[in-house]
Amino acid sequence: QVQLVESGGGLVQPGGSLRLSCAASGSIFSGYAMAWYRQAPGKQRELAAGITRDGIKNYATSVKGRFTISRDNAKNTVYLQMNSLKPEDTAVYYCNRHLTSTFFPWGQGTQVTVSS
């Protein structure tokens, strides 16, 4: 069973940057499209960015041009580079499968707080 461990969050000032990592156990990682999701307080979880197994990327309108998703199949890891962060990016960030309704067990996520 795949386990997902997110890391790299923290407190950052508006305009700052963070790089999130998601390490997945299991050798089948490379066969899946993956995505970063985020959930702000009092809101539903939403897709932030996704990447197919072939490297095709898509982004939520709110993060396009500021966030970059990437993956390293050899390391079973998905990354999210976040630049020009805004207070509205504050959320818990999770990674999981993309383009499906069948998800892996959710990890604990990593908290991103953008505040001065």
C-alpha positions in Angstrom: 0.0 0.0 0.0 1.3 3.4 -0.9 2.2 5.8 1.9 2.6 9.5 1.3 4.7 11.8 3.4 4.6 15.6 2.8 7.2 18.0 4.0 8.7 21.4 3.4 5.9 23.7 4.7 6.4 26.5 7.2 5.8 30.2 7.9 6.8 32.6 5.1 6.2 36.3 4.4 4.1 37.4 1.5 6.2 37.3 -1.6 8.4 34.5 -0.3 9.0 31.0 -1.6 8.7 27.4 -0.3 9.4 24.0 -1.9 7.2 21.2 -0.8 8.1 17.5 -1.2 6.0 14.4 -1.2 7.7 11.1 -0.8 5.8 8.0 -1.8 6.6 4.5 -0.8 6.1 1.7 -3.3 7.6 1.1 -6.6 4.4 1.8 -8.6 4.6 5.5 -8.0 5.8 6.2 -11.6 2.6 4.7 -13.0 0.3 7.3 -11.5 -0.6 10.9 -12.2 0.0 12.9 -9.0 -1.2 16.2 -7.7 -0.9 18.6 -4.9 -4.1 19.6 -3.1 -4.6 22.2 -0.4 -7.2 22.8 2.3 -7.6 26.2 3.9 -9.4 26.5 7.3 -13.2 26.2 6.8 -12.9 25.3 3.1 -13.0 22.2 1.0 -9.8 20.5 -0.2 -9.0 21.8 -3.7 -6.6 20.9 -6.5 -3.5 23.2 -6.7 -1.4 21.5 -9.3 -1.2 18.1 -11.1 1.3 16.2 -13.2 0.7 13.1 -15.3 3.0 10.2 -15.5 4.3 11.7 -18.7 5.0 15.1 -17.2 2.0 17.0 -18.5 1.2 19.7 -15.9 -1.9 21.6 -15.0 -2.6 24.3 -12.4 -5.4 26.0 -10.6 -6.0 29.4 -12.0 -5.1 30.9 -8.6 -1.6 29.5 -8.6 -0.7 29.5 -12.3 2.5 31.3 -13.0 3.6 31.1 -9.3 3.7 27.4 -8.6 5.6 24.7 -10.4 4.9 21.0 -9.9 7.5 18.4 -10.8 8.3 14.7 -10.1 11.3 12.5 -9.8 10.2 8.9 -10.4 13.5 7.5 -9.5 13.1 9.0 -6.0 9.3 8.4 -5.8 8.9 12.1 -5.0 6.7 14.9 -6.2 7.6 18.5 -5.6 5.8 21.8 -5.5 7.8 25.0 -5.9 5.8 27.9 -4.6 6.9 31.4 -5.4 5.3 34.9 -4.8 3.3 33.4 -2.0 0.1 35.2 -0.9 -1.8 35.1 2.4 -4.6 33.2 0.5 -2.1 30.4 -0.2 -2.2 29.6 3.5 -3.5 26.0 3.8 -2.5 22.4 4.6 -1.0 20.9 1.5 -1.4 17.3 0.6 -0.2 15.1 -2.3 -2.2 12.3 -3.8 -3.3 10.8 -7.1 -4.5 13.0 -9.9 -7.3 12.5 -12.5 -9.1 9.8 -10.4 -11.6 9.4 -7.6 -9.6 6.5 -6.2 -7.1 8.0 -3.9 -4.2 6.6 -1.8 -4.6 6.9 1.9 -4.1 10.6 2.7 -0.9 11.7 4.5 -0.8 14.2 7.3 -0.1 17.1 4.9 2.3 20.0 5.5 1.2 23.4 6.8 1.9 26.5 4.8 1.3 29.8 6.4 1.8 33.1 4.6 1.8 36.0 6.9 3.8 39.1 7.7 
